[in-house]
């Protein structure tokens, strides 16, 4: 008798779990992107969980494998974008360099998120009140910490360049006002991407430094 060929080894459980986890994460990202598009167009109240699933080929009942409700989806969406902004700001600050360079990089980072994720910014601005209390707390906390990253950098720049350094409370107002200016960009008329970035960069710098 000839020996039978050895069976191919089955995938390691950890590898299989990782593959499943990656597939679930990819599907979750698709669902969040579809939700952002629909909510940006119609608002949170005008979108059903089933509509979001249908956009990426997921049945209504299967949506509950990813989100317990439409509000849970909104919580996760806005916590995700808030965490992304905070982490991106932290990365800029961690790289170090001059305060001038850090502020330039913070503005460029924020604009990149605006230009590449306009639907998320629209939903964040308009539907924050629809979050659960827990989701609202997490988003607000991340937003406050992100603002303070900017305030620290502007304060450091003011200490170097200004004869009379700026007051922290005023700097915080300037940062919030700058975010309001930048976050309105998804509602602007069509404009070439590169030029839009340049215009927003100059406007943000001027708003923060009153130039």
Secondary structure, DSSP 8 states (H G I E B T S, - for coil): ------------HHHHHHHHHHHHHHHHHHHHHHHHHHHHHH-GGG--HHHHHHHTT--HHHHTTT-SSHHHHHHHHHHHHHHHHHHHHHHHHHH---HHHHHHHHHHHHHHHHHH-HHHHHHHHHHGGGS-HHHHHHHHHHHHHHHHHHHHHHHHHHHHH-SS---HHHHHHHHHHHHHHHHTGGGS----HHHHHHHHHHHHHHHHHT-
